[in-house]
């Protein structure tokens, strides 16, 4: 990179700290002395990517291996992109300022479907061919993993290799295989052929798909005998033996989450029917308390952070959460290092724990009832009642909290307008509970924020077959709430229905939908997850130009049809998801897996044997 021009353009952009690297705990190896060079590419802003735990884990893990190097790249904000294109500066890594097209492997993490146009933009900025079929041995290998990779087909035309499941083991196996092939003369096809035998690896070019006149899949078949018919996800069986970094990069600028992150377990037992993570991360696996205490010491010593976040899908469900919290409080009380829980369950136990570990920092509480009526909570298997919410709210108010935020969804299966109005009724009752107490207990300025998102059906959930609400239906429900919530103490917020609708189309799309993504990018779509940049008209035009019909892209799928992701085995049986869908329509609950095993299909599962949390 031309240093003078690089430093010159930094003067013209917002937050140059996004682009300079050199942060505490970043690694700078001799790039040209390594056997295999890997760049972790996050298709969003630096502040978002630097808050992603998976990036920190893989970054430190790969750099801990002799002969391997991992550097980072993020999507430049439009002001930086403009300057780079004007100065003809290609997208580069933060550590050694190496152009991305000089790496052996470029790995994207897929956290959100609406970041896919950023992937194309980053490849283009790096001077790399977008389509996999146009790249040869002289181009980087483009790989991708993360939760959205569980439907890889929608961007299969752009990616050489998908990693399905947890990446700590499989990434190193792939890089070691690459080193072997590179040492004896790299041939891309032969390498991909060998890589296809690694569990958790999916290589799209080894499969062919046929469609019917409605763009439904008629057949999905391997092209070659060596390509496996089913791709089984990878997961780490023993988290106590899992690599976890003893340091994390500390950014120069403020990021979304500025804290040390302690991952306490993986998986979830709640069984919410809308939640993809709760299905794809099964089975539940916990770390021991002693290991977590040791890891916390190393992270605090190496980063200087004053806050530790206990990370998981539902941190209060960790079976030893009480003893872990007590140990961390005792250990860090004198040094004033705080402990935070990113996810709270609706119960008094969670409040007592929060009060204990956060020293009653009354900054506000956030809970997610998800639906406004008990019938709807039964439909989605959200195992909380209105009494749970009201009692928790009262306990929170009695303990000094006066600000509350409640998350809901609209557009859920079988939802009626009365269910939508139930959100308003629930919010008004929470307000009544606050003020219907003795005057000497009413403290603070009460504010209640009600936030609704638009439900998006996801692969590998019981709702993967469900026809998403139309944009018009979403707006009808949103405006119904907006018109009925008139209390100045209650603030109503809602997510963009058009953005959620496109997320649904892309999230459940097949390979043909890649044409829509490419067309939208060509027409200017980038940073689609940001409301300032998302333009539904660009996507609508791309759909029309490529000859698709909205009613075919968003439809009720049949239980017996071939879904784009059916070739992936996550361990959960399809028959179990169908059973859960049918129970949902009947508003029947399924108990938490910790208390009863429901034979979902996960082999040798011990999650229900884990000692359940206690109030």
C-alpha positions, -999 to +999 in steps of 0.1 A: +000+000+000+011+035-008+016+049+027+015+086+018-019+083+000-033+061+028-024+087+054-038+114+032-072+099+028-076+092+065-078+130+070-110+130+050-130+103+067-150+099+099-132+079+126-098+070+111-094+046+140-115+022+121-088+017+095-054+019+111-049-013+132-022-015+157-045-019+187-035-035+220-033-073+217-034-073+179-008-096+163+017-085+136+036-115+122+059-114+092+033-119+065+056-132+039+072-158+062+040-177+068+029-210+053-008-200+051-022-165+052-058-160+064-079-128+066-110-127+088-134-105+069-164-090+088-190-076+063-200-046+085-185-016+102-154-020+124-174-011+156-198-040+150-172-065+139-149-058+169-178-067+192-181-102+177-167-129+200-161-154+172-137-131+155-116-127+186-115-165+192-105-174+156-080-145+154-061-155+185-064-193+177-050-191+142-022-167+152-012-191+180-002-217+153+034-215+139+032-209+101-003-195+102-013-158+102-047-142+107-054-106+099-086-086+099-107-066+074-140-048+078-164-031+055-153+005+050-179+032+057-191+049+024-169+079+031-138+057+033-149+036+003-152+068-018-117+079-009-102+044-015-118+041-050-107+077-059-071+069-048-072+034-063-065+018-029-076-018-027-092-032+005-065-042+029-059-059+062-054-039+093-023-056+106+002-055+078-018-034+054-018-062+028-043-061+000-069-088+004-062-103-030-027-113-017-041-137+010-044-174+006-078-176+023-104-149+029-130-159+055-163-141+059-186-145+089-223-146+081-241-130+110-270-113+091-285-119+057-287-082+049-249-079+050-245-100+019-242-070-005-213-059+017-195-092+010-198-084-027-186-049-022-156-060-001-146-085-028-150-058-055-129-033-034-102-060-031-101-066-068-113-102-064-137-118-088-172-120-073-183-154-087-165-185-075-165-200-111-143-171-123-116-175-096-086-198-101-054-208-082-041-172-084-071-159-064-078-162-026-100-190-015-133-175-003-148-193+026-178-184+049-193-196+082-215-184+110-252-189+117-265-177+083-243-203+067-270-228+076-287-217+044-256-214+022-274-217-011-285-181-013-248-170-018-234-202-031-224-186-064-199-164-046-183-187-020-159-215-025-163-233+008-189-230+036-181-241+072-212-254+089-211-254+127-186-242+152-153-232+136-125-237+161-115-272+150-125-272+113-108-239+104-074-253+116-080-286+098-088-267+066-057-245+069-035-275+076-048-292+045-042-261+025-006-260+037-001-296+025-015-288-010+004-255-012+037-272-004+034-296-033+018-273-059-017-260-053-045-271-076-078-256-066-100-285-077-079-311-060-078-291-028-115-287-028-120-324-035-099-332-004-115-305+017-150-319+009-141-349+031-137-328+062-168-330+084-187-297+084-174-286+050-198-278+021-185-270-014-213-257-036-196-263-070-198-301-063-236-301-064-262-294-090-298-281-085-329-285-107-359-263-103-396-264-114-416-237-130-422-220-096-385-220-088-390-248-062-362-273-060-369-305-080-336-322-071-304-315-053-276-340-062-238-343-059-220-340-092-192-364-081-192-396-062-167-382-036-191-354-026-211-364+005-249-363+001-253-349+036-232-323+054-231-328+091-225-297+113-194-295+135-196-288+172-172-289+201-182-316+224-162-305+255-160-268+261-135-272+289-110-285+263-119-258+238-093-231+229-103-198+244-082-167+240-064-153+271-064-118+254-087-098+231-079-069+209-087-036+226-099-010+200-088+026+200-124+038+194-157+029+211-173-002+198-208-017+203-195-038+233-164-025+251-159-052+277-142-086+283-164-114+271-166-147+290-185-174+271-201-196+298-220-222+277-233-229+242-268-240+233-302-234+248-329-256+263-359-232+261-372-245+228-386-212+215-400-221+181-390-188+163-353-191+175-328-205+150-299-203+175-318-225+199-319-253+173-286-250+155-264-247+186-278-278+203-268-297+224-261-275+255-225-276+267-213-258+298-178-247+309-168-254+345-168-225+371-131-230+378-122-227+342-143-195+338-127-179+368-092-186+353-102-173+319-116-141+335-083-134+352-064-137+320-088-115+301-089-087+327-051-087+330-045-085+293-072-060+284-077-037+313-114-038+308-136-028+338-165-050+329-170-087+322-199-099+302-212-134+308-220-145+272-245-172+261-280-175+246-296-174+281-270-168+308-293-173+337-298-209+325-262-217+333-265-244+359-239-229+383-247-192+376-251-185+413-217-198+424-201-183+393-216-149+400-206-151+437-170-160+428-166-132+403-181-107+428-157-117+455-128-117+432-133-083+416-151-064+443-121-044+454-110-036+419-145-024+410-147-046+380-184-051+370-201-082+357-230-080+333-256-104+319-266-097+283-297-119+285-323-119+313-351-143+319-384-130+332-382-141+369-373-129+403-341-151+403-327-131+374-335-098+392-318-109+424-288-121+404-286-088+385-289-067+416-261-087+432-236-086+403-243-052+390-245-033+423-279-021+413-269+000+383-304+013+376-298+021+339-329+002+329-340-034+323-349-052+291-372-082+288-386-101+259-422-114+264-422-117+225-460-117+223-489-098+238-512-126+248-508-159+265-522-178+235-495-164+213-467-171+239-480-207+239-479-207+201-442-197+200-434-218+231-422-188+251-426-204+285-436-174+305-470-161+317-484-127+322-481-133+359-444-139+354-441-106+337-462-086+361-445-101+392-411-095+377-420-059+368-433-053+404-402-068+419-380-047+396-399-015+406-397-024+443-359-028+439-355+007+425-358+003+387-381+027+369-371+023+333-382-008+314-380-020+278-401-048+264-395-066+231-423-081+211-428-095+176-456-090+152-465-113+123-462-145+143-481-176+131-518-176+138-516-141+151-549-120+152-554-083+156-565-090+192-531-106+199-515-074+186-537-053+208-526-075+237-492-058+235-508-025+243-528-041+271-497-057+286-478-024+285-506-004+302-508-030+329-470-027+336-475+010+340-504+005+363-482-018+385-456+009+388-480+036+400-503+013+420-479+011+449-475+032+481-463+067+473-431+064+493-421+034+470-426+053+438-392+066+429-376+076+396-391+088+363-411+059+349-406+052+313-416+021+294-404+014+258-423-011+238-404-023+207-418-046+180-398-064+154-413-081+123-412-119+126-388-135+101-391-173+097-356-190+097-342-223+084-340-252+109-369-239+131-404-252+132-414-220+113-391-227+083-422-236+062-442-206+073-453-178+049-441-145+063-465-116+066-465-092+037-452-057+041-487-044+041-498-069+068-468-058+090-477-021+086-514-028+094-504-043+127-477-017+135-501+012+128-528-005+148-505-004+178-492+031+170-528+045+170-538+028+202-507+035+224-514+071+235-498+072+269-469+097+271-451+074+296-450+046+270-428+050+240-435+028+210-408+018+185-409-006+155-386-021+130-387-015+093-412-040+077-395-037+043-361-046+057-376-076+076-394-088+045-362-088+025-344-106+053-371-133+051-367-137+013-329-139+014-329-161+046-350-188+030-338-184-006-323-209-030-293-204-053-314-184-078-318-157-052-281-149-056-291-131-088-312-107-068-284-100-044-259-094-072-284-071-090-292-051-059-255-046-052-249-035-088-277-010-083-261+005-052-272-016-022-247-017+006-250-016+044-286-028+041-288-036+078-285+002+084-317+021+081-299+051+066-288+030+036-314+004+031-336+011+000-364-013-006-370+001-041-335-012-051-344-047-040-379-046-055-364-035-088-338-063-086-365-089-080-385-076-111-354-074-134-343-109-126-378-122-133-389-134-099-424-131-084-428-120-048-455-146-042-430-174-051-402-160-030-425-156+001-449-186+003-460-213+026-437-243+020-449-279+021-436-304+046-426-329+018-408-304-005-371-301-008-358-271+011-326-253+000-309-264+033-322-300+035-288-315+027-274-302+061-277-323+092-278-302+123-287-331+145-323-321+150-347-343+131-370-327+105-399-348+119-393-331+153-396-296+137-428-307+119-442-319+152-433-286+168-450-267+140-482-286+144-481-281+182-476-244+176-508-242+155-526-259+184-510-235+209-494-264+228-463-260+249-431-281+249-413-281+282-377-269+287-352-297+277-336-295+311-367-311+326-377-335+299-360-349+268-382-346+237-362-368+214-353-340+190-327-361+174-294-349+189-273-380+196-260-387+231-276-356+244-272-349+281-287-314+282-318-325+302-295-341+328-278-308+336-289-297+370-317-271+364-315-236+377-332-229+410-350-198+422 
